[in-house]
Amino acid sequence: MRTLNPESCSAPIDGWWAGAVRLVVARLCMAVLVSLFVASCRTEPEAASSGPVAADQDTVELDQATRDHLGIEVVVARESVVGEPVIAPAVVELDPRRVGRVGAPVEGRIREVLVQVGDRVAAGQTLAWLYSSAWEDALARARTAAAAERSARAERDYAEQQLARSLRLWAAQAAGRQEVDRARLEVVVARNKLRAARTELARARREVRQLSGDATIPVEPRGLPLRAPIAGTVLEREASPGQAVVPGTHLFTVAQLDRLWLVAEVDEIALGKLQAGMEVEFRVNAYPGERFSAVIDYIGDVLDPKTRRVKVRCDVENSSGRLRAGMFASLFVPIREPERLLTVPDTAVQELDSATVVFVPTAENRFQRRTVQVGRRGDGWVEIRSGLRPGDQVVGRGSFLLKSAIVLRAQPAED
């Protein structure tokens, strides 16, 4: 058991506790690493030299099993062409040109709903059936007009047959001129009647098409079909069986999601670098480590007087379906000419003993810290201005654990 020196009791109690807390925090931060180190030593005590070796205060050495378990990753410092971007807030939105909304064309009651939210539908596919007296009346008028057209067509055919017969008889001097003239008059009357019947039928079919989207007159209708105006995905369904509706009641929204809009608010300082048709990149919160491409489709003509920003609309390809309307995004707008910089992943750079360092492999499973000078930082990368050369290897993922191992070794041993 560790005992306190009586002379130390005169120190302030708060100072003693502060030192104890710092010691506990430091050891908790490296609990995983220490446990692995101890496990490797206990597993093969006779091969203790294969465990971690403190060659000096700048070097960490691991055995292969520990390295594999910690996931130490070695990457290469390389020259990258980067440009200083302006990051503009943006939102992923539906393209209104690829959205179809279905509403009730007449007063009625929903009889049956055939789709759910998320269903993919074809253009013209029936989404629901609506019972409506106005639809029944329109069908009745259309059927009457179709019957009248058939009757008028039959009368015209008969009148033309009679005219042909009269002409043959007149040529054979078996009928008089008066009979031929009467037959010709009957043909004119029948044709005029047919023309009027067809006009009425066309008007009735237009009414049917206006209500149902199809001019075909159904023989045994289940009701007024509510059809999808475009092919796409059902995003909204507000129709339920038995629901009473009036003209204009919104019932469904169908959208094509393979292309979306990205609407950003860009600061005026970046406007000179933007033009329609330019390809840009953006990132969404749902996939923080990934960038997506977009093409500028429109640049607003007016700045917001309060924010001094202008709306920029981009066209986004979304055939994978990973992007969702309503996602918040960040649009990267380059405002400086691209430069060639020596970069490493931001996970490779650590702060240790008031210096910025990276860890360089000097032998198999042996890593030495090296002081570097860093410059600009970007999305997942850091510029190295000195301390490394292109092609040098450094530890990327896992460099924090190596740093923590050095910090832990520097702690005074507990009695």
C-alpha positions as CSV (number, residue, x, y, z in Angstrom):
1,M,0.0,0.0,0.0
2,R,1.3,3.4,-0.9
3,T,1.7,5.8,2.1
4,L,1.8,9.6,2.1
5,N,4.8,11.5,3.3
6,P,3.7,13.5,6.3
7,E,5.6,16.5,5.0
8,S,3.5,16.5,1.8
9,C,0.3,16.9,3.8
10,S,1.1,20.6,4.2
11,A,0.5,21.0,0.4
12,P,-2.9,22.3,-0.6
13,I,-5.5,19.6,-0.9
14,D,-6.7,21.0,-4.2
15,G,-3.3,20.7,-5.8
16,W,-3.0,17.1,-4.8
17,W,-6.4,16.3,-6.3
18,A,-5.6,18.2,-9.6
19,G,-2.5,16.1,-10.1
20,A,-4.4,12.9,-9.3
21,V,-7.1,13.8,-11.9
22,R,-4.6,14.6,-14.6
23,L,-2.9,11.2,-14.0
24,V,-6.2,9.3,-14.2
25,V,-7.3,11.1,-17.4
26,A,-4.0,10.4,-19.1
27,R,-4.1,6.7,-18.2
28,L,-7.7,6.4,-19.3
29,C,-7.0,7.8,-22.7
30,M,-4.5,5.0,-23.4
31,A,-6.3,2.2,-21.7
32,V,-6.8,0.3,-24.9
33,L,-3.2,0.7,-26.0
34,V,-1.8,-0.4,-22.7
35,S,-4.0,-3.4,-22.4
36,L,-2.8,-4.5,-25.8
37,F,0.7,-4.0,-24.9
38,V,0.4,-5.9,-21.7
39,A,-1.5,-8.7,-23.4
40,S,1.2,-9.1,-26.0
41,C,3.8,-9.4,-23.2
42,R,1.8,-11.9,-21.1
43,T,1.0,-14.1,-24.0
44,E,4.6,-14.9,-24.8
45,P,6.8,-13.9,-21.9
46,E,9.7,-15.8,-23.3
47,A,9.6,-13.5,-26.4
48,A,9.3,-10.2,-24.5
49,S,11.6,-8.5,-27.1
50,S,8.8,-8.8,-29.7
51,G,6.6,-6.4,-27.6
52,P,6.8,-2.6,-27.6
53,V,10.3,-1.3,-27.2
54,A,11.1,2.2,-26.0
55,A,14.1,2.7,-28.2
56,D,14.0,6.5,-27.4
57,Q,11.5,9.2,-26.7
58,D,10.8,9.7,-30.4
59,T,10.2,6.1,-31.4
60,V,7.4,3.6,-31.0
61,E,7.9,0.0,-31.8
62,L,5.0,-2.6,-32.0
63,D,4.8,-6.2,-32.8
64,Q,2.8,-7.2,-35.8
65,A,-0.2,-8.5,-33.9
66,T,-0.6,-5.3,-32.0
67,R,-0.2,-3.2,-35.2
68,D,-2.9,-5.3,-36.9
69,H,-5.2,-4.9,-34.0
70,L,-4.8,-1.2,-33.7
71,G,-5.3,-0.7,-37.5
72,I,-2.1,1.3,-38.1
73,E,-2.3,2.6,-41.7
74,V,0.6,3.9,-43.7
75,V,0.0,6.5,-46.4
76,V,2.2,8.4,-48.8
77,A,2.7,12.2,-48.8
78,R,1.9,13.3,-52.3
79,E,1.5,16.5,-54.4
80,S,-2.1,17.4,-54.9
81,V,-3.7,20.1,-57.1
82,V,-6.0,22.0,-54.8
83,G,-7.8,25.3,-54.9
84,E,-8.9,27.5,-52.1
85,P,-12.8,27.2,-52.0
86,V,-15.6,29.2,-50.6
87,I,-18.0,27.0,-48.8
88,A,-21.6,28.0,-49.4
89,P,-24.6,26.6,-47.5
90,A,-27.0,24.7,-49.8
91,V,-30.1,22.4,-49.7
92,V,-30.9,19.5,-52.0
93,E,-34.3,20.0,-53.5
94,L,-36.7,18.4,-56.0
95,D,-36.6,19.6,-59.6
96,P,-40.1,21.1,-60.1
97,R,-39.9,20.1,-63.7
98,R,-39.8,16.4,-62.6
99,V,-42.6,16.5,-60.1
100,G,-46.2,15.7,-60.8
101,R,-49.1,16.4,-58.4
102,V,-52.5,14.7,-58.6
103,G,-55.6,16.4,-57.3
104,A,-59.3,15.7,-57.5
105,P,-60.7,17.1,-60.8
106,V,-64.3,17.0,-59.6
107,E,-66.3,16.6,-56.4
108,G,-66.6,13.0,-55.2
109,R,-65.5,10.3,-52.9
110,I,-62.4,8.1,-52.9
111,R,-63.5,4.6,-53.7
112,E,-60.1,2.8,-53.7
113,V,-56.4,3.6,-53.3
114,L,-53.9,1.4,-55.2
115,V,-50.5,2.8,-54.2
116,Q,-48.4,3.6,-51.1
117,V,-45.7,6.1,-50.5
118,G,-42.4,4.8,-52.0
119,D,-44.1,2.8,-54.8
120,R,-42.6,3.3,-58.3
121,V,-45.3,4.0,-60.9
122,A,-45.4,4.4,-64.6
123,A,-46.8,7.4,-66.5
124,G,-50.6,7.0,-66.8
125,Q,-50.8,4.3,-64.1
126,T,-54.0,4.5,-62.0
127,L,-53.3,5.6,-58.4
128,A,-56.9,5.6,-57.1
129,W,-60.5,5.3,-58.1
130,L,-62.9,8.2,-57.4
131,Y,-66.7,8.0,-57.4
132,S,-68.3,11.1,-58.8
133,S,-71.7,12.0,-60.2
134,A,-70.0,14.5,-62.5
135,W,-67.9,11.7,-63.9
136,E,-71.0,9.5,-64.3
137,D,-72.8,12.3,-66.2
138,A,-69.8,12.9,-68.4
139,L,-69.7,9.1,-69.3
140,A,-73.5,9.1,-70.0
141,R,-73.1,12.1,-72.4
142,A,-70.1,10.4,-74.0
143,R,-72.0,7.1,-74.5
144,T,-75.0,9.0,-76.0
145,A,-72.7,10.9,-78.3
146,A,-71.0,7.7,-79.4
147,A,-74.4,6.0,-80.1
148,A,-75.5,9.0,-82.1
149,E,-72.3,9.0,-84.1
150,R,-72.8,5.3,-84.9
151,S,-76.4,5.9,-86.0
152,A,-75.4,8.9,-88.2
153,R,-72.6,6.9,-89.8
154,A,-75.1,4.1,-90.6
155,E,-77.5,6.7,-92.2
156,R,-74.8,8.2,-94.3
157,D,-73.7,4.8,-95.5
158,Y,-77.3,3.9,-96.4
159,A,-77.9,7.3,-98.2
160,E,-74.7,6.8,-100.2
161,Q,-75.8,3.3,-101.2
162,Q,-79.2,4.7,-102.4
163,L,-77.5,7.4,-104.4
164,A,-75.3,4.8,-106.1
165,R,-78.4,2.7,-106.9
166,S,-80.3,5.7,-108.3
167,L,-77.4,6.6,-110.6
168,R,-77.2,3.1,-112.0
169,L,-81.0,3.1,-112.7
170,W,-80.8,6.5,-114.3
171,A,-77.9,5.4,-116.5
172,A,-80.1,2.4,-117.5
173,Q,-83.0,4.8,-118.1
174,A,-85.0,3.0,-115.4
175,A,-85.2,6.0,-113.1
176,G,-85.8,9.7,-113.6
177,R,-83.7,12.7,-112.9
178,Q,-85.9,13.7,-109.9
179,E,-85.1,10.4,-108.1
180,V,-81.3,11.0,-108.5
181,D,-81.6,14.5,-107.1
182,R,-83.6,13.3,-104.1
183,A,-80.9,10.7,-103.4
184,R,-78.2,13.3,-103.6
185,L,-80.0,15.6,-101.1
186,E,-80.4,12.7,-98.7
187,V,-76.6,12.1,-98.8
188,V,-75.9,15.7,-98.0
189,V,-78.3,15.7,-95.1
190,A,-76.8,12.4,-93.8
191,R,-73.2,13.7,-94.0
192,N,-74.1,16.9,-92.2
193,K,-75.8,14.9,-89.5
194,L,-72.7,12.7,-89.2
195,R,-70.5,15.7,-89.0
196,A,-72.5,17.2,-86.2
197,A,-72.5,13.8,-84.3
198,R,-68.8,13.5,-84.6
199,T,-68.3,17.1,-83.3
200,E,-70.5,16.2,-80.2
201,L,-68.6,13.0,-79.7
202,A,-65.2,14.8,-79.8
203,R,-66.5,17.3,-77.2
204,A,-67.7,14.5,-75.0
205,R,-64.4,12.7,-75.3
206,R,-62.5,15.9,-74.4
207,E,-64.5,16.1,-71.3
208,V,-63.7,12.5,-70.4
209,R,-60.0,13.1,-71.1
210,Q,-60.0,16.2,-69.0
211,L,-61.3,14.3,-66.0
212,S,-59.5,10.9,-66.4
213,G,-56.5,11.7,-68.6
214,D,-57.7,9.2,-71.2
215,A,-60.3,9.8,-74.0
216,T,-61.3,6.1,-74.0
217,I,-64.9,5.6,-72.9
218,P,-64.8,2.7,-70.4
219,V,-67.5,0.0,-70.8
220,E,-67.7,-1.0,-67.1
221,P,-66.1,1.8,-65.1
222,R,-65.0,1.3,-61.5
223,G,-65.0,5.1,-61.1
224,L,-63.0,8.0,-62.2
225,P,-59.3,6.9,-62.5
226,L,-56.8,9.2,-60.9
227,R,-53.6,8.6,-63.0
228,A,-49.9,9.4,-62.4
229,P,-48.9,12.3,-64.7
230,I,-45.3,11.1,-64.9
231,A,-43.3,8.0,-64.2
232,G,-41.5,8.2,-60.8
233,T,-41.8,7.5,-57.1
234,V,-44.9,8.3,-54.9
235,L,-43.7,10.8,-52.4
236,E,-47.0,11.8,-50.9
237,R,-50.3,10.0,-50.5
238,E,-53.1,12.0,-48.9
239,A,-56.0,9.9,-50.3
240,S,-57.9,7.4,-48.2
241,P,-60.9,5.2,-49.1
242,G,-64.2,6.9,-48.3
243,Q,-62.6,10.4,-48.3
244,A,-64.8,13.2,-49.6
245,V,-62.9,15.5,-52.0
246,V,-63.7,18.7,-53.9
247,P,-62.0,20.0,-57.0
248,G,-58.4,20.8,-56.3
249,T,-57.9,18.6,-53.3
250,H,-54.3,17.4,-53.3
251,L,-54.1,13.6,-53.2
252,F,-50.7,12.4,-54.6
253,T,-47.2,13.7,-55.4
254,V,-45.0,11.7,-57.8
255,A,-41.4,12.7,-58.5
256,Q,-38.5,11.5,-60.6
257,L,-35.6,11.3,-58.2
258,D,-32.8,10.4,-60.6
259,R,-32.0,14.1,-61.0
260,L,-32.3,16.8,-58.3
261,W,-31.5,20.4,-57.7
262,L,-28.9,21.8,-55.3
263,V,-29.8,25.4,-54.3
264,A,-27.0,27.3,-52.7
265,E,-26.5,30.8,-51.3
266,V,-23.1,32.0,-52.6
267,D,-21.3,35.0,-51.3
268,E,-20.9,37.8,-53.8
269,I,-17.0,37.6,-53.6
270,A,-17.3,34.2,-55.5
271,L,-19.6,35.3,-58.3
272,G,-16.8,36.2,-60.6
273,K,-15.6,32.6,-60.6
274,L,-19.0,31.1,-61.4
275,Q,-20.7,30.5,-64.7
276,A,-23.5,28.4,-66.0
277,G,-22.4,24.9,-67.1
278,M,-19.5,24.9,-64.6
279,E,-18.9,21.7,-62.7
280,V,-18.7,22.0,-58.9
281,E,-18.5,19.8,-55.9
282,F,-20.6,19.6,-52.7
283,R,-20.9,17.5,-49.6
284,V,-24.0,16.5,-47.6
285,N,-24.1,15.9,-43.8
286,A,-25.3,12.3,-44.3
287,Y,-22.0,11.4,-46.0
288,P,-19.4,13.7,-44.4
289,G,-16.4,12.0,-46.0
290,E,-17.7,12.0,-49.6
291,R,-18.1,14.6,-52.3
292,F,-20.7,14.7,-55.0
293,S,-20.6,16.5,-58.4
294,A,-23.1,19.0,-59.7
295,V,-23.4,21.4,-62.7
296,I,-24.4,25.0,-62.3
297,D,-27.7,25.5,-64.1
298,Y,-28.6,29.0,-63.1
299,I,-27.1,32.0,-61.2
300,G,-29.5,34.4,-59.6
301,D,-29.8,38.0,-61.0
302,V,-30.4,39.7,-57.6
303,L,-28.4,39.6,-54.4
304,D,-30.1,39.3,-51.1
305,P,-29.6,42.8,-49.5
306,K,-29.3,41.3,-46.0
307,T,-26.9,38.4,-46.6
308,R,-25.1,39.8,-49.7
309,R,-25.5,36.4,-51.2
310,V,-27.1,35.1,-54.5
311,K,-28.9,31.9,-55.2
312,V,-27.1,29.4,-57.4
313,R,-29.0,26.4,-58.7
314,C,-27.1,23.3,-59.7
315,D,-28.3,20.1,-61.5
316,V,-27.4,16.9,-59.6
317,E,-27.3,13.4,-61.1
318,N,-28.8,11.0,-58.5
319,S,-29.2,7.7,-60.3
320,S,-27.9,5.9,-57.2
321,G,-30.7,7.3,-55.1
322,R,-28.5,8.2,-52.2
323,L,-29.3,11.8,-52.1
324,R,-32.6,12.9,-50.6
325,A,-34.6,16.1,-51.1
326,G,-34.2,18.3,-48.0
327,M,-30.6,17.3,-47.2
328,F,-28.4,20.1,-46.0
329,A,-25.2,20.5,-48.0
330,S,-22.1,22.5,-48.5
331,L,-21.1,23.7,-51.9
332,F,-17.4,24.2,-52.6
333,V,-16.8,27.2,-54.9
334,P,-13.2,27.7,-56.0
335,I,-12.0,31.3,-55.9
336,R,-8.3,30.9,-56.2
337,E,-6.3,29.3,-59.0
338,P,-5.5,25.6,-58.3
339,E,-2.0,25.1,-56.8
340,R,0.2,22.0,-56.4
341,L,0.7,21.3,-52.7
342,L,2.4,18.5,-50.7
343,T,-0.5,17.1,-48.7
344,V,-1.2,14.2,-46.2
345,P,-4.5,13.1,-44.7
346,D,-5.5,15.2,-41.7
347,T,-5.4,12.1,-39.5
348,A,-1.6,11.9,-40.0
349,V,-0.9,15.2,-38.2
350,Q,-0.7,15.4,-34.4
351,E,0.3,18.0,-31.8
352,L,3.0,16.7,-29.4
353,D,5.2,18.7,-27.0
354,S,4.1,22.0,-28.5
355,A,5.1,20.8,-32.0
356,T,3.3,19.5,-35.0
357,V,4.5,16.0,-35.9
358,V,3.8,13.0,-38.1
359,F,5.0,9.5,-37.6
360,V,7.4,8.0,-40.2
361,P,8.1,4.3,-40.5
362,T,11.8,3.7,-40.1
363,A,11.7,-0.1,-40.1
364,E,9.1,-2.8,-40.0
365,N,6.6,-1.9,-37.2
366,R,8.9,0.9,-36.0
367,F,7.7,4.5,-36.2
368,Q,9.5,7.7,-35.4
369,R,8.0,11.1,-34.9
370,R,9.1,13.9,-37.2
371,T,8.4,17.6,-36.8
372,V,6.7,19.2,-39.7
373,Q,5.4,22.7,-40.7
374,V,1.9,22.7,-41.9
375,G,0.0,25.2,-44.1
376,R,-3.5,25.3,-45.4
377,R,-6.1,22.7,-44.4
378,G,-8.9,21.4,-46.6
379,D,-11.5,18.8,-46.6
380,G,-9.6,15.8,-45.1
381,W,-6.1,17.1,-46.0
382,V,-3.3,19.2,-44.6
383,E,-0.6,21.0,-46.5
384,I,3.0,20.1,-45.5
385,R,5.4,23.0,-46.1
386,S,8.5,21.4,-44.6
387,G,9.6,18.1,-43.0
388,L,8.5,15.8,-45.7
389,R,9.1,15.2,-49.4
390,P,6.8,13.7,-52.0
391,G,6.7,9.9,-51.6
392,D,7.6,9.9,-48.0
393,Q,5.5,7.4,-45.9
394,V,3.7,8.5,-42.8
395,V,1.1,6.9,-40.5
396,G,-2.4,8.0,-41.3
397,R,-5.1,6.3,-39.3
398,G,-3.6,5.3,-35.9
399,S,-1.2,8.1,-35.5
400,F,-3.0,9.4,-32.4
401,L,-2.4,6.0,-30.7
402,L,1.3,6.3,-31.4
403,K,1.3,9.8,-30.0
404,S,-0.5,8.6,-26.9
405,A,2.1,5.8,-26.4
406,I,4.9,8.4,-26.3
407,V,2.8,10.6,-23.9
408,L,2.2,7.6,-21.7
409,R,5.9,6.6,-21.6
410,A,6.8,10.2,-20.5
411,Q,4.5,9.8,-17.4
412,P,6.4,9.1,-14.2
413,A,6.1,5.5,-13.0
414,E,3.8,5.0,-10.1
415,D,5.3,3.4,-7.0
